[in-house]
């Protein structure tokens, strides 16, 4: 049986020959992941997110023949998405980063605890720089390796590690409960 990447490579090869069904299958497979990534990258603008996803789909259609297999298909598609999102952000310089996408967080906590935790996490994520949000999303939510993230973002792997480290520290800082000042007398 083919691995996910092997199946995706086969789909890209079919897309390169003009197979629209293969493109539809890639689109369906990557749509949820791209939506989440691009939603963050595009400041929660759902319309722009849809437009950029469609642009990515067209780019895959037009460039499938250029895919050489040096990276996983997912990495290649997210590189395209990252570049298209950067272009869209440059076209709208006043874009602000969203707090949280509309997703559900499963668990055994009460509804009240889930809401409070979601609000706290959303606020903490909102304090992060876009470069740190992107690294967290690609690593924790999308499941890319550090090397794949470096390829997607076009930065050295050390930069990815540094951004991930700073993002984690910033989240911890923003999520840590406020502690009263110690009396130093």
Secondary structure as GFF3:
##gff-version 3
##sequence-region A 1 185
A	DSSP	alpha_helix	4	16	.	.	.	ID=ss1
A	DSSP	alpha_helix	20	41	.	.	.	ID=ss2
A	DSSP	alpha_helix	46	63	.	.	.	ID=ss3
A	DSSP	three_ten_helix	64	66	.	.	.	ID=ss4
A	DSSP	alpha_helix	73	91	.	.	.	ID=ss5
A	DSSP	alpha_helix	111	126	.	.	.	ID=ss6
A	DSSP	alpha_helix	130	136	.	.	.	ID=ss7
A	DSSP	pi_helix	137	141	.	.	.	ID=ss8
A	DSSP	alpha_helix	146	153	.	.	.	ID=ss9
A	DSSP	alpha_helix	157	175	.	.	.	ID=ss10
###
